């Protein structure tokens, strides 16, 4: 019998949807504090903040997933400091649920390719507590000034 490959995932909410992202790409979980708005930035970018000695951009996951229409809900203030190949940036989410381990075989790929906009690439879904949760494979930081 082959050995199981387990990976840790962070479960988080954006609007009414729940997502999972592998902890390997998350440097830190943080609270949103003060940030500076960037003129002419992409609409998904809320601004930038200091992280250590660096200024990093903050992207709003709710806007990226078109959940911005859920305006009656409290907007999130939790940040996932994301390690992309091009450097660090912060992903603002509504709520951090928990950290769980999944066997890679539990992630079921889609029958057809599914993308959540142009900047979120998914790996499939995983069943957890009788619900299907979308597994985020990667997030790409939108370029400044680029329209939706």
Beta strands, then each sheet from edge to edge (+ up, - down):
strand 1: 6-14
strand 2: 17-22
strand 3: 26-31
strand 4: 45-51
strand 5: 54-60
strand 6: 78-84
strand 7: 87-93
strand 8: 95-103
strand 9: 115-116
strand 10: 120-128
strand 11: 131-139
sheet 1: 8+ 1- 2+ 11+ 10- 9+
sheet 2: 3+ 6- 7+ 5+ 4-
end
